Amino acid sequence: MKNKNLKLPLMSENIDRGDINSVIEFLKQDPIPRLTNGEKVREFEKQWSEWLGVKHSVFVNSGASANELTMLALRYMFPEGGDVIVPPLTWVSDINSVLFAGFNLRCVDINLDNLSFDLDKLEKEITKDTKAIFITHVLGLNGLSKKLLDICEKNGILLIEDVCESHGATFKDKKLGSIGFASNFSFYFAHHMSTIEGGMICTNDDKFYQMCRSLRSHGMVREMTDNNMKKQYTDKYPDLNSDFIFMGPAHNFRSNEINAVLGLSQLKKLNDNNLKRINNFKYFINGLDDKKYKTDFNIDGQCNYAFIVIMKKENLKLRDKIESVLKKNGIEFRRGLSGGGNQLRQPFFREKNINYDEFKNVDYIHNFSWYIGNYPSLNKSKIKNLLKVLNEVK
């Protein structure tokens, strides 16, 4: 089947003319406003915290920076190091951030119901050295469960949520990102909302928040808003100018006022756009041929910015045919879902002789799945035509 009218890009630009106008109005101020990290950043952090339902948020320049800064702050909490458990189905920066911070990386295979951890295997991987579980909520699916939360509580392990692909998804009516010790979001152009580039770290822990504020800006202690924490450094190092005390090695992860203005504008539309994505995804899953594709996901609380397509059975010939038909119809896709599939197949891990094929479920996703864009402007007519293309492939 070929439908010349069916042209579906992988993603649609979130930023519209109204968002651009908000930036123009901001820049038209006289005198010219401060453009680096300032009042608008703080306003965006406040409004985002209120939307998510957490005490603190720290705006950074990308979701990857949010990952890295989170792990760096955790390493200050655990100077002795330890293990962090990550799924191999994730964006590469989750894995990189664990390695950059000097933690030991431990990977656990996924389940195929919500593409999160296989919890039986996860429990077996936990040791006295496990400091954190770094979960990825894949493409808008909720990866949490009571069992996972119980595992963390029982073992005294911190839960870190990567919600970069799942803004607005929920677990038991609470937004993902408000449940773990800390969470990360991305505002890349293709995600649920955009600041061009940007990310957010969220937490209810006061000390962790102060550390993230400092480590976002080279480790400068003056960035902390807790005077007692600052005083610990100024009292200990009286020979240093209090404006230039650095708590330790860190980077510049700051964002700026223009990105924050865009974030404030985008946040106003997020709930409405999320509802459209939720309804699109339900319509898509309900229309997909369940003899050919997996449709029995656990979609409670989902908020997907992409359609998930997973073959029901392993079939290389059919896989290649599906990809050929999608290309002929102008339907952009990515094989392997988040991050391109099994991250343990990447060069760095192959050089360390890690047996990536032992992770059976994520390896199946690597070879026999795709995501296709789901954006608010997508109408049911186009989704229906997309379903027709997928369902008629033989």
N, C-alpha and C positions, 0 to 999 in steps of 0.2 A: 504494500500500500504506500502511495505517495500523495501527500496533501500539500500542494504548493503554497497554500495559505497559512500553514501551520509553522510559524517561526517563533520558537520559544528560546530566548536567551537564558543562560543559567540563572542570572539574577537581574533584577530591575533596580535602578537607582532609587534609593529611598528619599533623597533630598529633592525637594520641589521648589518652585518659585517662591512660595511663602517663606521657606527656610532661608533662601538666598536674600530675600528682602529683609529678614530679621538681622542678618549680618550687615547688610548695607546701612540700615538704620543705626546700628551700633557704631559703625565706622564713621558715620556722618557727624558724630558728636563733636562739639567744639568746647574745650580743647580736645585734641585727639586722645581717646581713652588708652589706658594701659593695655597692651596686647599680650604680654606674657601672663603667666599664672597669677590670677588676681580675684577680684570680686565675683565675676561671672563663673569662674571655676568653682568657687565656694558655694555660689547659689545653685549651680547644677548638682554638686555633691549633695547639698541639703535636699533638693527636690527629688533626686534619685533615691536617697535613703528613705524618704517618706513614701515614695511609690513602692519600693521593695519591702519596706517594713523592717529596717535595721537602724542601729544607732549611728553608724559611721560609714562613710564612703570616701575613697581617695581616687581622684580622676588622674589617669595616666595617658601616655601617648599611644598605647595599643593594648589589645588583649594579651599579646605575648609578653609585653612589659608587666602587665598585671600578674601573669603567671610567675615571671621571674622575680618580681618584687615580693610576692607572697612567699615564695620558697626561701628567698634571702632573709626575710624577717623571721621565718620559722627557724632558720639556721642560727640566728641570734638567740632564739628561745632554747634551742637544743645545740649548744656549742660542741657537745660530744658527738654530734652527727647521729646517724641511725638510718633506718629504712623508710622509704616512702613507696606505697603501692599505687601503681598507675595501670589503667587498661591499655593494651596495645592498639585499641581503636580510639584514637584521640588526635588532636592536632599536635604537631611535632614540638611546639613550644612547651607543652605540659611535661614531656619527657626531658627536653633540654633544660628546663628550669630546675628540675630535680638534680640533674647532673651538675649544672653550673653552681648550685648551692653546696655541692659536696656531699649530698645524701647518697645512700645506696639505692639504686633503682630496683624495684621488684615489680614484675608484671604478672597479671592474672587475667586469664581468658574471660570472654564475655558470655552472656546468655543471649539467646535470639528472640526473647520476648520484648525486652526494652533496650537491648544492645548495651546494657550496663554489665557490671561484674557478675560472673558466675559465683554466687555467694558461698557455695560449698567449697569451691577451690580457694576462694578468698580466705576463708577461715583457716585453712591448712597452711596458708602462706604467712600468717601472723606469728610473730615471735616477740620476745621481750624487747627487741630493738626496733620494733615498728613504731614510728612516731606519727605518721599520718597516712590516711587513705585519700587519694586525689581522684575523685570521681569525675567522669565526663558525662554530662547529659547530652546524648547524641542527637543532633538535628531536631531538637524540640521535644524529644521524648523525656519523660521523667525517669531518672535512674534510681531514685530512692525507694526504700521499703522499710518497714518496721524492723525486719531482720537485720538490715545493714546498720541502721541506727543503734540497734541493740548490740551488735558486734562492736561498734565503736565505743559505746558506753561501758560495756563489760570489760574491755581491754584497755580503757583509758587512752584511746587513740583519737587524734583530731581528724575531723572530716573536713576536707577542702573541696568545694564545689566549683567545677568549671562549667559555667552557664553561658559561655560565649555563643552557643548556638540555640539557646533556649529561653530567651527573655520572655517572662510572663507565664511560662509553664509552671505547674503547681504539683504539690504533694499534700494531700489532705487539706486542700484549700489554702495552703501557705505557698507563697511564691518560692520557686527554687532560687537558691542564693541567699535565703534568709534563715536557713535551717542548720547548716554546718557552722564550724568555727569561723570560717572565712570563705569568700566566694570571689570569682573572677568573671567579668563580662567583657565582651568585645563590641565596639561600635564601628566595625569595618563596614564599608559601603553595602555589602551584600547581606548583612545580618538584619535583625528585626528593626533596628534603628541605627542611624549613622551619625558620626561626627567627622566624617571623612576618614580619619584614623582616630582611634581612641580606645580606652579601656577603663574599667573601674574595679577597684578592690573594695569589698564590703565585709563588715564584721560588727559584732556586738561587743567585742573585747576592747576595752579602753587602752590597755598597754600595747596591744598589737597595732591598733590604729595609730598611736603615737609613733611607733617604730616605722610604720609604713610612710607616714608623713615625712619623717626624717630621711629615710632611705630613698624616697622618691627624688630628693634634691641633694644628691651627693653624700647623704648621711649627715647633713647639717642639723645639729641639735636645735638651732633657733627655729626650725620649722615645727617643732613640737608645740602644742598648745597647752600642755600640762606643765605648769611652772615647777611642780615638785620633781618631775622627771628631768627637766632642764637643770634644776638646781643640783641634782646629783653630779652632773658633769661639770658645772661651773665651780662647785666646791672642790671637786677632785682635781681639777686642772686650773688653778688660779692664775697660772702663767700664760694662759691662752686668752685671746680676745673672745669674749662670749658670743660674738657674732660669727666666729669662725672655729667652732669646735665640731669635729666630724666624728660621729660615733663609730665609724669603721668604713671599710671599703664599700663603695656603692656607685651607682650610675646616676645620670640625669634622666629620669623617666617623666618629667613634667610635660603636661599638655599646655594649651594656651587659651586665651579668652575667646578667640573666634570659634574654636572647636566646642567650647562650652556654650556659646550662644546657639550654635547649631543643635547641640544636645538639648537645650531647654526648649527649642522650637519643636524638635522631633518628639520629645517626651509627651507633648500635648496630644499627639496623634497615635501614640503607641498602642493604647488599649483598643482603639477602633481598628487599627491595622492588624493587630493580633487576632481579633475576632474573625476577621476575613480569612486570615491564614488558617485558623482552626477549622472553620467551615469548609474551606477548600480541601484541606487534608482529609477530613471525614468523607467528603464527596468522592475524592480520589480513591481512597482505600475501599470504600463500599462498591466502587465500580470496577475494581481491578479483578481480573480473572484469578480466582483462588486455586484453580487447578495448576496454574502456571507460575503464580507469584505468591509470596507469603503475604497474608493479610491479617493474621491473627496476633498482631502486636498488642501489647498492653498500652493503650492510648489514653488512659485516664490522666487528665491534667496536661495533655500534649499542647504544644504551641509551635508548630513546625514551619520553618521558613523554606523547607525543601520537601519534595515528595520522595519517599523512600521506596525503592523498587528492589526486591530481593527474589531471586529465582527460587522456586520451590525445590528443584532438584539440580544436582550438578550436571551440566551439559554444555561443554565448550562450544560445540557447533551452534547450538541455539543461542548461547551468549553472544557469539560473534554476529549472528544474524540479527539479533535485537539491536546491537550497536550500529550495524550497517543501516538498518531501517530508521533508527532515530536520526542518524546523520543525514540521510536522504530527505527526511522531513524537516530539517532545520531545527531539530530539538537538541539543545546543548545539554550535556550530562557530564558527570564525573563518576568513574568507577571507583568502588571501594568505600563510599560514604566518607566519614570524617577523616581528613588528612590523607585520603587516598588508600585507606585500608590498614593493613598490618604494619605498624611502624617498625616492628622488629625485622622486617625485610630490608630496611634501609641500610645503606653502605656501612655506616658506623657500627651497627650491630652485627652485620655479616663478618666484618673484620674481627669481631670478638668471638666468632663461632657460636653465636646464640642460635639454638634450634627453633627458628620461628615457626616451623610447621608443626610443632607440638601444640600450638595454640589453635586448635581445630576450628572453633567457631569464628574467630576473627579472620582466620585464613580463608574460610568460606566466604565471608563478607568481602574480603580483599578481591576475590576472583569472580563472584557472582552477584554483585549488587551495584546499584547506581543511585545517585540523587539527581533530581530534576527540579528546577526552580519553582517555588511556590510564593508568589508575591501578591500584595493586596489588589493590584490592578488586574489580576488574572480572572477572567470571567468563566462561568460554567461551560459555555460553548467551547472554549479552547481546552478546558480540562476534559470535556467529553471527547473531543477529537484526539487528545493525547491518549486517553484510555483506549480509543478505537485502534490507534497505531500499535500500542503495546499488546492489546489482547488478540489482535489478528496475526501477530508474528507466529510463523510455524517453522 
